[in-house]
């Protein structure tokens, strides 16, 4: 982990919460971790202007990519991601005292607002409460109870404590799972890596996850139990691969095309 590099990533996440005019952001080669990717991903849910985000040469790994894909659920137009050379390892609680679960952030928080990741978490949960995704309860700042946070601004220092309760949502069934369309140029290493991720998710997630899969326009049916076919797909180094991917975990807006370059 590079805490100095990550600090800049948390700063970018906070800026994305408030900025509406920025169209392109290149933060490649900043040694950002998968935890920063999760914070950036969540902030994208509240940003409607950004169209291009380059995170190449950052060790965000599969975990970071997965979280970025989740963030697309609340956006109305597609995002173009740059994701070259993003291999990395998951960031654990020994590296950040309070990790943030963007899927269900329900819990008690005690945040030192001078720490960049604590500030980012506080801002994200505040935005979530304003949007009606959850509520901030028992808010205490500098040992003083805050009765209303709607018009309150998150301070930049001091200790902030609160309970966050996420709004309960219905369980997603097979008929309502989200579909995301991938179009991958397999001559690019990043796209080959994404295909490997999709293969592994198809194997581990329940049900049929791939639909309308094709290579260079020719349709075929992927059988995750066919080891020869799995190895064949993993060995491809050229061609245009396309698939509609269904997943309860990705939770993405329908029919997005990702250009991973």
DRENPA-3360 file (N, C-alpha, C; in nm, 2 decimals, always signed):
BEGIN
1 = XXXXXXXX = +0.08/-0.12/+0.00/+0.00/+0.00/+0.00/+0.09/+0.12/+0.00 ~ +0.05/+0.22/-0.08/+0.12/+0.35/-0.08/+0.02/+0.45/-0.03 ~ +0.02/+0.49/+0.10/-0.08/+0.57/+0.17/-0.08/+0.71/+0.11 ~ +0.04/+0.76/+0.07/+0.05/+0.90/+0.01/-0.03/+0.90/-0.13 ~ +0.00/+0.79/-0.21/-0.07/+0.78/-0.34/-0.22/+0.77/-0.32 ~ -0.26/+0.68/-0.22/-0.40/+0.66/-0.19/-0.47/+0.79/-0.15 ~ -0.40/+0.87/-0.08/-0.46/+1.00/-0.03/-0.51/+1.08/-0.14 ~ -0.43/+1.08/-0.25/-0.47/+1.16/-0.37/-0.60/+1.10/-0.43;
9 = XXXXXXXX = -0.60/+0.96/-0.43/-0.72/+0.90/-0.48/-0.85/+0.93/-0.41 ~ -0.84/+0.93/-0.27/-0.95/+0.97/-0.19/-0.99/+1.11/-0.22 ~ -0.90/+1.20/-0.24/-0.93/+1.34/-0.28/-1.00/+1.35/-0.41 ~ -0.96/+1.27/-0.51/-1.03/+1.27/-0.64/-1.18/+1.22/-0.62 ~ -1.19/+1.12/-0.53/-1.33/+1.07/-0.51/-1.42/+1.17/-0.45 ~ -1.37/+1.25/-0.35/-1.45/+1.36/-0.30/-1.48/+1.47/-0.40 ~ -1.38/+1.50/-0.49/-1.41/+1.60/-0.59/-1.52/+1.55/-0.69 ~ -1.52/+1.42/-0.72/-1.62/+1.37/-0.81/-1.76/+1.38/-0.75;
17 = XXXXXXXX = -1.77/+1.38/-0.62/-1.90/+1.40/-0.56/-1.96/+1.53/-0.59 ~ -1.88/+1.64/-0.60/-1.93/+1.77/-0.61/-1.91/+1.83/-0.75 ~ -1.82/+1.77/-0.84/-1.80/+1.82/-0.97/-1.90/+1.77/-1.07 ~ -1.95/+1.86/-1.16/-2.05/+1.82/-1.26/-2.00/+1.85/-1.40 ~ -1.88/+1.92/-1.41/-1.84/+1.96/-1.55/-1.72/+1.88/-1.60 ~ -1.65/+1.81/-1.52/-1.54/+1.73/-1.57/-1.58/+1.61/-1.65 ~ -1.52/+1.60/-1.77/-1.56/+1.49/-1.86/-1.46/+1.38/-1.86 ~ -1.33/+1.41/-1.85/-1.22/+1.31/-1.85/-1.13/+1.33/-1.74;
25 = XXXXXXXX = -1.10/+1.21/-1.67/-1.00/+1.21/-1.56/-0.90/+1.10/-1.58 ~ -0.78/+1.14/-1.59/-0.67/+1.05/-1.60/-0.59/+1.04/-1.47 ~ -0.60/+0.94/-1.40/-0.52/+0.92/-1.27/-0.44/+0.79/-1.28 ~ -0.39/+0.76/-1.40/-0.31/+0.64/-1.42/-0.18/+0.66/-1.35 ~ -0.11/+0.54/-1.32/+0.02/+0.54/-1.27/+0.04/+0.62/-1.13 ~ -0.06/+0.60/-1.05/-0.06/+0.67/-0.92/-0.05/+0.57/-0.80 ~ -0.03/+0.44/-0.84/-0.02/+0.33/-0.73/-0.14/+0.33/-0.64 ~ -0.26/+0.35/-0.70/-0.38/+0.35/-0.62/-0.42/+0.20/-0.59;
33 = XXXXXXXX = -0.48/+0.18/-0.47/-0.51/+0.04/-0.43/-0.66/+0.01/-0.46 ~ -0.70/-0.11/-0.44/-0.83/-0.16/-0.47/-0.93/-0.09/-0.37 ~ -0.89/-0.05/-0.26/-0.98/+0.02/-0.16/-1.01/+0.16/-0.22 ~ -0.91/+0.23/-0.28/-0.94/+0.36/-0.35/-1.04/+0.34/-0.46 ~ -1.02/+0.23/-0.54/-1.11/+0.20/-0.65/-1.25/+0.18/-0.59 ~ -1.27/+0.12/-0.48/-1.41/+0.11/-0.42/-1.47/+0.24/-0.39 ~ -1.39/+0.33/-0.33/-1.43/+0.47/-0.30/-1.46/+0.55/-0.42 ~ -1.38/+0.54/-0.52/-1.40/+0.61/-0.65/-1.53/+0.56/-0.71;
41 = XXXXXXXX = -1.54/+0.42/-0.71/-1.66/+0.36/-0.77/-1.79/+0.41/-0.71 ~ -1.79/+0.42/-0.58/-1.91/+0.47/-0.51/-1.94/+0.61/-0.54 ~ -1.83/+0.70/-0.55/-1.85/+0.84/-0.58/-1.91/+0.86/-0.72 ~ -1.88/+0.76/-0.81/-1.93/+0.77/-0.95/-2.08/+0.76/-0.95 ~ -2.14/+0.70/-0.85/-2.29/+0.69/-0.85/-2.35/+0.83/-0.84 ~ -2.28/+0.93/-0.78/-2.33/+1.06/-0.76/-2.28/+1.16/-0.86 ~ -2.20/+1.12/-0.95/-2.14/+1.21/-1.06/-2.21/+1.18/-1.19 ~ -2.26/+1.28/-1.26/-2.33/+1.26/-1.38/-2.25/+1.31/-1.50;
49 = XXXXXXXX = -2.14/+1.38/-1.48/-2.07/+1.44/-1.59/-1.95/+1.36/-1.65 ~ -1.88/+1.28/-1.56/-1.76/+1.21/-1.61/-1.79/+1.11/-1.71 ~ -1.72/+1.10/-1.82/-1.74/+1.01/-1.93/-1.62/+0.91/-1.95 ~ -1.50/+0.96/-1.91/-1.38/+0.88/-1.93/-1.29/+0.88/-1.80 ~ -1.26/+0.76/-1.75/-1.18/+0.75/-1.63/-1.06/+0.65/-1.66 ~ -0.94/+0.70/-1.66/-0.82/+0.61/-1.68/-0.76/+0.58/-1.55 ~ -0.76/+0.45/-1.52/-0.70/+0.40/-1.39/-0.59/+0.30/-1.43 ~ -0.53/+0.31/-1.55/-0.42/+0.22/-1.59/-0.30/+0.23/-1.50;
57 = XXXXXXXX = -0.23/+0.12/-1.49/-0.10/+0.12/-1.41/-0.13/+0.15/-1.26 ~ -0.24/+0.11/-1.22/-0.27/+0.11/-1.07/-0.31/-0.03/-1.03 ~ -0.25/-0.08/-0.92/-0.28/-0.21/-0.87/-0.41/-0.23/-0.81 ~ -0.52/-0.20/-0.88/-0.65/-0.22/-0.82/-0.71/-0.36/-0.83 ~ -0.65/-0.44/-0.92/-0.69/-0.58/-0.93/-0.83/-0.61/-0.97 ~ -0.87/-0.74/-0.96/-1.00/-0.78/-1.00/-1.11/-0.72/-0.90 ~ -1.07/-0.71/-0.78/-1.16/-0.65/-0.68/-1.20/-0.51/-0.72 ~ -1.10/-0.43/-0.76/-1.12/-0.29/-0.80/-1.21/-0.28/-0.92;
65 = XXXXXXXX = -1.18/-0.37/-1.02/-1.26/-0.37/-1.14/-1.41/-0.40/-1.11 ~ -1.43/-0.50/-1.03/-1.56/-0.54/-0.99/-1.64/-0.43/-0.93 ~ -1.57/-0.35/-0.84/-1.64/-0.24/-0.77/-1.67/-0.13/-0.87 ~ -1.58/-0.11/-0.97/-1.61/+0.00/-1.07/-1.73/-0.04/-1.15 ~ -1.74/-0.17/-1.18/-1.86/-0.21/-1.26/-1.99/-0.20/-1.18 ~ -1.98/-0.22/-1.05/-2.10/-0.20/-0.97/-2.15/-0.06/-0.97 ~ -2.05/+0.04/-0.98/-2.09/+0.18/-0.97/-2.17/+0.22/-1.09 ~ -2.17/+0.15/-1.20/-2.24/+0.19/-1.32/-2.39/+0.18/-1.30;
73 = XXXXXXXX = -2.44/+0.11/-1.20/-2.58/+0.08/-1.18/-2.66/+0.21/-1.18 ~ -2.61/+0.32/-1.12/-2.68/+0.44/-1.10/-2.65/+0.55/-1.21 ~ -2.58/+0.51/-1.31/-2.54/+0.61/-1.42/-2.63/+0.59/-1.54 ~ -2.67/+0.70/-1.61/-2.76/+0.69/-1.72/-2.69/+0.68/-1.85 ~ -2.55/+0.70/-1.86/-2.48/+0.69/-1.98/-2.35/+0.61/-1.96 ~ -2.30/+0.54/-2.06/-2.18/+0.45/-2.04/-2.06/+0.53/-2.00 ~ -1.97/+0.46/-1.93/-1.84/+0.51/-1.89/-1.73/+0.44/-1.98 ~ -1.63/+0.51/-2.01/-1.51/+0.45/-2.08/-1.40/+0.44/-1.97;
81 = XXXXXXXX = -1.35/+0.32/-1.94/-1.25/+0.30/-1.84/-1.12/+0.26/-1.91 ~ -1.01/+0.32/-1.87/-0.87/+0.28/-1.91/-0.82/+0.19/-1.80 ~ -0.79/+0.06/-1.83/-0.76/-0.04/-1.73/-0.64/-0.12/-1.77 ~ -0.53/-0.06/-1.82/-0.41/-0.14/-1.85/-0.33/-0.17/-1.73 ~ -0.28/-0.29/-1.72/-0.19/-0.33/-1.61/-0.24/-0.29/-1.48 ~ -0.34/-0.36/-1.43/-0.41/-0.32/-1.31/-0.40/-0.44/-1.21 ~ -0.31/-0.53/-1.23/-0.30/-0.65/-1.14/-0.26/-0.60/-1.00 ~ -0.33/-0.65/-0.90/-0.30/-0.61/-0.76/-0.35/-0.71/-0.66;
89 = XXXXXXXX = -0.34/-0.68/-0.54/-0.39/-0.77/-0.43/-0.50/-0.69/-0.35 ~ -0.59/-0.77/-0.29/-0.69/-0.70/-0.21/-0.63/-0.63/-0.09 ~ -0.69/-0.52/-0.05/-0.65/-0.44/+0.06/-0.73/-0.48/+0.19 ~ -0.66/-0.52/+0.29/-0.72/-0.57/+0.41/-0.73/-0.47/+0.52 ~ -0.80/-0.51/+0.63/-0.83/-0.42/+0.74/-0.71/-0.39/+0.82 ~ -0.60/-0.47/+0.80/-0.47/-0.43/+0.87/-0.41/-0.31/+0.80 ~ -0.45/-0.27/+0.68/-0.39/-0.16/+0.61/-0.48/-0.03/+0.62 ~ -0.61/-0.05/+0.64/-0.71/+0.06/+0.66/-0.79/+0.02/+0.78;
97 = XXXXXXXX = -0.79/+0.10/+0.89/-0.86/+0.06/+1.01/-1.01/+0.04/+0.99 ~ -1.07/+0.11/+0.90/-1.21/+0.10/+0.88/-1.24/+0.09/+0.73 ~ -1.26/-0.03/+0.69/-1.30/-0.05/+0.54/-1.44/-0.02/+0.52 ~ -1.47/+0.01/+0.40/-1.61/+0.06/+0.36/-1.67/-0.04/+0.27 ~ -1.79/-0.10/+0.31/-1.86/-0.19/+0.23/-1.96/-0.11/+0.15 ~ -1.93/-0.09/+0.02/-2.02/-0.01/-0.07/-2.15/-0.08/-0.10 ~ -2.16/-0.21/-0.08/-2.28/-0.28/-0.11/-2.38/-0.27/+0.01 ~ -2.33/-0.28/+0.13/-2.41/-0.26/+0.25/-2.33/-0.19/+0.35;
105 = XXXXXXXX = -2.33/-0.06/+0.35/-2.24/+0.01/+0.45/-2.30/+0.03/+0.59 ~ -2.41/-0.04/+0.62/-2.47/-0.04/+0.75/-2.37/-0.06/+0.86 ~ -2.37/+0.02/+0.96/-2.28/+0.00/+1.08/-2.26/+0.12/+1.15 ~ -2.17/+0.11/+1.26/-2.13/+0.22/+1.34/-2.00/+0.27/+1.29 ~ -1.98/+0.40/+1.28/-1.86/+0.47/+1.23/-1.81/+0.56/+1.33 ~ -1.68/+0.56/+1.35/-1.61/+0.66/+1.43/-1.49/+0.70/+1.34 ~ -1.50/+0.82/+1.28/-1.41/+0.87/+1.18/-1.33/+0.99/+1.22 ~ -1.20/+0.98/+1.20/-1.11/+1.09/+1.22/-1.11/+1.17/+1.09;
113 = XXXXXXXX = -1.17/+1.28/+1.08/-1.19/+1.35/+0.95/-1.07/+1.41/+0.89 ~ -0.96/+1.41/+0.97/-0.83/+1.45/+0.91/-0.77/+1.34/+0.82 ~ -0.81/+1.22/+0.84/-0.76/+1.11/+0.75/-0.84/+1.11/+0.62 ~ -0.77/+1.10/+0.51/-0.84/+1.12/+0.38/-0.95/+1.01/+0.36 ~ -0.92/+0.89/+0.39/-1.02/+0.78/+0.36/-1.14/+0.80/+0.46 ~ -1.12/+0.85/+0.58/-1.23/+0.87/+0.67/-1.32/+0.98/+0.62 ~ -1.25/+1.09/+0.57/-1.33/+1.20/+0.51/-1.41/+1.16/+0.39 ~ -1.35/+1.07/+0.30/-1.42/+1.02/+0.19/-1.54/+0.94/+0.23;
121 = XXXXXXXX = -1.52/+0.85/+0.32/-1.63/+0.77/+0.37/-1.75/+0.85/+0.43 ~ -1.71/+0.95/+0.51/-1.81/+1.04/+0.57/-1.89/+1.11/+0.46 ~ -1.82/+1.16/+0.36/-1.89/+1.23/+0.25/-1.98/+1.14/+0.17 ~ -1.94/+1.02/+0.14/-2.02/+0.92/+0.07/-2.14/+0.88/+0.14 ~ -2.13/+0.86/+0.27/-2.25/+0.82/+0.35/-2.35/+0.93/+0.36 ~ -2.29/+1.06/+0.37/-2.38/+1.17/+0.38/-2.46/+1.19/+0.25 ~ -2.39/+1.17/+0.14/-2.46/+1.18/+0.01/-2.56/+1.07/-0.01 ~ -2.53/+0.95/+0.04/-2.63/+0.84/+0.04/-2.75/+0.88/+0.12;
129 = XXXXXXXX = -2.73/+0.94/+0.23/-2.85/+0.97/+0.32/-2.93/+1.08/+0.25 ~ -2.87/+1.17/+0.18/-2.94/+1.28/+0.11/-3.03/+1.22/+0.00 ~ -2.97/+1.11/-0.07/-3.04/+1.05/-0.18/-3.15/+0.96/-0.13 ~ -3.16/+0.93/+0.00/-3.26/+0.84/+0.05/-3.22/+0.69/+0.05 ~ -3.09/+0.66/+0.03/-3.04/+0.53/+0.03/-3.03/+0.47/+0.17 ~ -3.03/+0.56/+0.27/-3.01/+0.52/+0.41/-3.02/+0.64/+0.50 ~ -3.00/+0.62/+0.63/-3.01/+0.73/+0.72/-2.89/+0.74/+0.81 ~ -2.85/+0.86/+0.85/-2.75/+0.88/+0.95/-2.82/+0.90/+1.09;
137 = XXXXXXXX = -2.78/+0.82/+1.19/-2.85/+0.82/+1.32/-2.74/+0.85/+1.43 ~ -2.79/+0.91/+1.54/-2.70/+0.92/+1.65/-2.57/+0.99/+1.62 ~ -2.58/+1.10/+1.54/-2.46/+1.17/+1.49/-2.40/+1.26/+1.60 ~ -2.27/+1.23/+1.63/-2.20/+1.31/+1.73/-2.07/+1.36/+1.67 ~ -2.05/+1.49/+1.68/-1.93/+1.56/+1.64/-1.87/+1.64/+1.75 ~ -1.74/+1.60/+1.78/-1.67/+1.67/+1.89/-1.76/+1.66/+2.02 ~ -1.81/+1.54/+2.05/-1.89/+1.51/+2.16/-2.02/+1.60/+2.17 ~ -2.07/+1.65/+2.06/-2.19/+1.73/+2.06/-2.29/+1.66/+1.96;
145 = XXXXXXXX = -2.41/+1.63/+2.00/-2.50/+1.56/+1.91/-2.56/+1.66/+1.81 ~ -2.56/+1.61/+1.68/-2.61/+1.68/+1.57/-2.75/+1.63/+1.54 ~ -2.85/+1.71/+1.54/-2.99/+1.67/+1.53/-3.03/+1.66/+1.38 ~ -2.98/+1.74/+1.29/-3.01/+1.73/+1.15/-2.89/+1.75/+1.07 ~ -2.87/+1.65/+0.97/-2.75/+1.66/+0.88/-2.79/+1.70/+0.74 ~ -2.91/+1.73/+0.71/-2.95/+1.76/+0.57/-2.88/+1.88/+0.52 ~ -2.88/+1.99/+0.60/-2.81/+2.11/+0.56/-2.67/+2.12/+0.62 ~ -2.63/+2.02/+0.68/-2.50/+2.02/+0.75/-2.39/+1.98/+0.65;
153 = XXXXXXXX = -2.27/+2.04/+0.67/-2.16/+2.00/+0.58/-2.06/+1.93/+0.67 ~ -2.00/+1.82/+0.61/-1.90/+1.74/+0.68/-1.78/+1.83/+0.71 ~ -1.74/+1.83/+0.83/-1.62/+1.91/+0.87/-1.49/+1.84/+0.81 ~ -1.38/+1.91/+0.82/-1.25/+1.86/+0.77/-1.16/+1.81/+0.88 ~ -1.20/+1.82/+1.00/-1.12/+1.77/+1.11/-1.21/+1.74/+1.23 ~ -1.15/+1.67/+1.33/-1.23/+1.63/+1.44/-1.28/+1.48/+1.43 ~ -1.34/+1.43/+1.53/-1.40/+1.30/+1.54/-1.55/+1.30/+1.52 ~ -1.59/+1.23/+1.42/-1.73/+1.22/+1.39/-1.78/+1.07/+1.41;
161 = XXXXXXXX = -1.89/+1.06/+1.49/-1.94/+0.93/+1.52/-2.09/+0.92/+1.47 ~ -2.13/+0.81/+1.42/-2.27/+0.80/+1.38/-2.30/+0.65/+1.34 ~ -2.43/+0.62/+1.35/-2.48/+0.49/+1.29/-2.54/+0.52/+1.16 ~ -2.50/+0.43/+1.06/-2.56/+0.44/+0.93/-2.65/+0.32/+0.91 ~ -2.77/+0.34/+0.86/-2.86/+0.23/+0.83/-2.90/+0.24/+0.68 ~ -2.86/+0.14/+0.61/-2.89/+0.14/+0.47/-3.03/+0.10/+0.45 ~ -3.10/+0.15/+0.34/-3.23/+0.11/+0.31/-3.24/-0.03/+0.26 ~ -3.33/-0.11/+0.31/-3.34/-0.25/+0.27/-3.40/-0.26/+0.13;
169 = XXXXXXXX = -3.34/-0.34/+0.05/-3.39/-0.37/-0.09/-3.43/-0.51/-0.10 ~ -3.52/-0.54/-0.20/-3.56/-0.67/-0.23/-3.45/-0.76/-0.28 ~ -3.46/-0.89/-0.25/-3.36/-0.98/-0.31/-3.38/-0.99/-0.46 ~ -3.27/-0.98/-0.54/-3.28/-0.99/-0.68/-3.29/-1.14/-0.73 ~ -3.39/-1.17/-0.81/-3.41/-1.31/-0.86/-3.36/-1.32/-1.00 ~ -3.36/-1.44/-1.05/-3.31/-1.46/-1.19/-3.38/-1.38/-1.29 ~ -3.51/-1.35/-1.28/-3.58/-1.27/-1.38/-3.54/-1.12/-1.38 ~ -3.49/-1.07/-1.27/-3.46/-0.93/-1.26/-3.31/-0.90/-1.25;
177 = XXXXXXXX = -3.23/-1.00/-1.28/-3.08/-0.97/-1.27/-3.04/-0.87/-1.38 ~ -2.94/-0.79/-1.35/-2.89/-0.69/-1.45/-2.81/-0.76/-1.56 ~ -2.81/-0.70/-1.67/-2.73/-0.75/-1.79/-2.63/-0.64/-1.83 ~ -2.51/-0.68/-1.85/-2.41/-0.59/-1.90/-2.35/-0.65/-2.02 ~ -2.33/-0.57/-2.13/-2.28/-0.61/-2.25/-2.13/-0.58/-2.26 ~ -2.05/-0.68/-2.28/-1.90/-0.67/-2.30/-1.86/-0.68/-2.44 ~ -1.78/-0.59/-2.49/-1.72/-0.61/-2.63/-1.57/-0.59/-2.61 ~ -1.49/-0.70/-2.62/-1.35/-0.70/-2.59/-1.27/-0.74/-2.71;
185 = XXXXXXXX = -1.17/-0.65/-2.73/-1.07/-0.67/-2.84/-0.96/-0.75/-2.77 ~ -0.95/-0.88/-2.80/-0.86/-0.97/-2.73/-0.71/-0.96/-2.77 ~ -0.68/-0.87/-2.86/-0.54/-0.84/-2.89/-0.48/-0.75/-2.78 ~ -0.57/-0.69/-2.69/-0.53/-0.61/-2.58/-0.52/-0.69/-2.45 ~ -0.41/-0.68/-2.38/-0.39/-0.76/-2.26/-0.50/-0.73/-2.16 ~ -0.54/-0.61/-2.14/-0.64/-0.57/-2.04/-0.77/-0.64/-2.07 ~ -0.81/-0.65/-2.20/-0.93/-0.72/-2.24/-0.92/-0.87/-2.22 ~ -0.80/-0.93/-2.24/-0.79/-1.07/-2.22/-0.80/-1.10/-2.07;
193 = XXXXXXXX = -0.75/-1.01/-1.99/-0.76/-1.02/-1.84/-0.91/-1.02/-1.80 ~ -0.98/-0.92/-1.86/-1.13/-0.91/-1.83/-1.20/-1.04/-1.87 ~ -1.17/-1.10/-1.98/-1.23/-1.22/-2.02/-1.21/-1.33/-1.92 ~ -1.08/-1.34/-1.87/-1.05/-1.44/-1.76/-1.14/-1.41/-1.64 ~ -1.16/-1.29/-1.60/-1.25/-1.25/-1.49/-1.39/-1.30/-1.51 ~ -1.44/-1.28/-1.64/-1.58/-1.32/-1.67/-1.59/-1.47/-1.67 ~ -1.49/-1.54/-1.71/-1.49/-1.68/-1.71/-1.50/-1.74/-1.57 ~ -1.41/-1.68/-1.48/-1.41/-1.72/-1.34/-1.54/-1.69/-1.27;
201 = XXXXXXXX = -1.60/-1.58/-1.30/-1.73/-1.54/-1.24/-1.84/-1.64/-1.29 ~ -1.84/-1.67/-1.42/-1.94/-1.76/-1.47/-1.93/-1.90/-1.41 ~ -1.81/-1.94/-1.37/-1.79/-2.07/-1.31/-1.84/-2.07/-1.16 ~ -1.81/-1.96/-1.09/-1.84/-1.95/-0.95/-1.98/-1.91/-0.91 ~ -2.04/-1.82/-1.00/-2.17/-1.77/-0.97/-2.28/-1.87/-1.01 ~ -2.39/-1.88/-0.94/-2.49/-1.98/-0.97/-2.57/-1.94/-1.10 ~ -2.63/-2.04/-1.16/-2.71/-2.01/-1.28/-2.64/-1.99/-1.41 ~ -2.71/-1.96/-1.51/-2.65/-1.93/-1.64/-2.62/-1.78/-1.65;
209 = XXXXXXXX = -2.49/-1.75/-1.67/-2.45/-1.61/-1.66/-2.42/-1.54/-1.80 ~ -2.39/-1.63/-1.90/-2.36/-1.58/-2.03/-2.47/-1.59/-2.12 ~ -2.50/-1.49/-2.21/-2.60/-1.50/-2.31/-2.54/-1.43/-2.44 ~ -2.57/-1.48/-2.55/-2.54/-1.42/-2.68/-2.39/-1.41/-2.70 ~ -2.31/-1.51/-2.65/-2.17/-1.50/-2.66/-2.12/-1.52/-2.80 ~ -2.02/-1.45/-2.85/-1.98/-1.46/-2.99/-1.83/-1.43/-3.00 ~ -1.76/-1.48/-3.10/-1.62/-1.45/-3.13/-1.62/-1.41/-3.27 ~ -1.58/-1.29/-3.30/-1.57/-1.24/-3.44/-1.71/-1.25/-3.51;
217 = XXXXXXXX = -1.82/-1.23/-3.43/-1.95/-1.23/-3.49/-2.01/-1.37/-3.50 ~ -1.94/-1.48/-3.47/-1.99/-1.61/-3.47/-2.04/-1.65/-3.33 ~ -2.17/-1.68/-3.32/-2.23/-1.72/-3.19/-2.18/-1.86/-3.15 ~ -2.16/-1.88/-3.02/-2.13/-2.01/-2.97/-2.19/-2.01/-2.83 ~ -2.20/-2.13/-2.77/-2.26/-2.15/-2.63/-2.15/-2.19/-2.54 ~ -2.13/-2.11/-2.44/-2.02/-2.14/-2.34/-2.07/-2.24/-2.23 ~ -1.99/-2.34/-2.21/-2.02/-2.44/-2.11/-1.91/-2.44/-2.01 ~ -1.94/-2.38/-1.89/-1.83/-2.37/-1.79/-1.78/-2.50/-1.73;
225 = XXXXXXXX = -1.86/-2.61/-1.76/-1.82/-2.74/-1.71/-1.73/-2.81/-1.81 ~ -1.72/-2.75/-1.93/-1.63/-2.81/-2.04/-1.49/-2.75/-2.02 ~ -1.40/-2.83/-1.96/-1.27/-2.78/-1.93/-1.19/-2.74/-2.06 ~ -1.21/-2.82/-2.17/-1.14/-2.79/-2.29/-1.19/-2.65/-2.35 ~ -1.32/-2.62/-2.34/-1.37/-2.50/-2.39/-1.32/-2.38/-2.30 ~ -1.31/-2.40/-2.17/-1.26/-2.30/-2.08/-1.12/-2.27/-2.11 ~ -1.04/-2.37/-2.13/-0.89/-2.35/-2.16/-0.88/-2.28/-2.30 ~ -0.96/-2.32/-2.39/-0.96/-2.25/-2.53/-0.99/-2.10/-2.52;
233 = XXXXXXXX = -1.09/-2.07/-2.44/-1.12/-1.93/-2.42/-1.01/-1.85/-2.36 ~ -0.95/-1.91/-2.25/-0.85/-1.85/-2.18/-0.72/-1.83/-2.26 ~ -0.70/-1.91/-2.37/-0.58/-1.90/-2.45/-0.59/-1.81/-2.57 ~ -0.71/-1.75/-2.59/-0.73/-1.66/-2.70/-0.65/-1.53/-2.69 ~ -0.58/-1.49/-2.80/-0.50/-1.37/-2.80/-0.54/-1.27/-2.90 ~ -0.65/-1.30/-2.98/-0.69/-1.21/-3.08/-0.84/-1.23/-3.10 ~ -0.90/-1.14/-3.18/-1.05/-1.15/-3.21/-1.13/-1.06/-3.12 ~ -1.26/-1.04/-3.16/-1.35/-0.96/-3.09/-1.45/-1.05/-3.02;
241 = XXXXXXXX = -1.45/-1.05/-2.89/-1.53/-1.13/-2.81/-1.65/-1.04/-2.75 ~ -1.77/-1.09/-2.76/-1.88/-1.02/-2.71/-1.97/-1.11/-2.63 ~ -2.03/-1.06/-2.52/-2.12/-1.14/-2.44/-2.21/-1.05/-2.36 ~ -2.34/-1.09/-2.34/-2.43/-1.03/-2.24/-2.41/-1.11/-2.11 ~ -2.37/-1.04/-2.01/-2.34/-1.10/-1.88/-2.44/-1.07/-1.78 ~ -2.50/-1.17/-1.72/-2.61/-1.16/-1.62/-2.54/-1.19/-1.48 ~ -2.56/-1.10/-1.39/-2.50/-1.12/-1.25/-2.58/-1.05/-1.15 ~ -2.61/-1.11/-1.04/-2.66/-1.04/-0.92/-2.55/-0.97/-0.85;
249 = XXXXXXXX = -2.43/-1.00/-0.87/-2.32/-0.94/-0.80/-2.27/-0.81/-0.87 ~ -2.28/-0.81/-1.00/-2.23/-0.69/-1.07/-2.32/-0.57/-1.06 ~ -2.45/-0.60/-1.06/-2.56/-0.49/-1.04/-2.53/-0.37/-1.13 ~ -2.51/-0.39/-1.26/-2.48/-0.28/-1.35/-2.60/-0.24/-1.44 ~ -2.59/-0.12/-1.49/-2.70/-0.07/-1.58/-2.70/-0.16/-1.71 ~ -2.81/-0.18/-1.77/-2.82/-0.28/-1.88/-2.75/-0.23/-2.00 ~ -2.68/-0.33/-2.07/-2.63/-0.31/-2.20/-2.53/-0.20/-2.21 ~ -2.42/-0.21/-2.14/-2.31/-0.12/-2.15/-2.20/-0.18/-2.22;
257 = XXXXX = -2.13/-0.10/-2.30/-2.01/-0.15/-2.38/-1.89/-0.10/-2.31 ~ -1.79/-0.18/-2.27/-1.67/-0.14/-2.20/-1.56/-0.15/-2.30 ~ -1.49/-0.04/-2.32/-1.37/-0.03/-2.41/-1.25/-0.03/-2.31 ~ -1.19/-0.14/-2.29/-1.08/-0.15/-2.19/-0.95/-0.13/-2.27 ~ -0.89/-0.01/-2.26/-0.77/+0.01/-2.34/-0.66/+0.07/-2.26;
% end
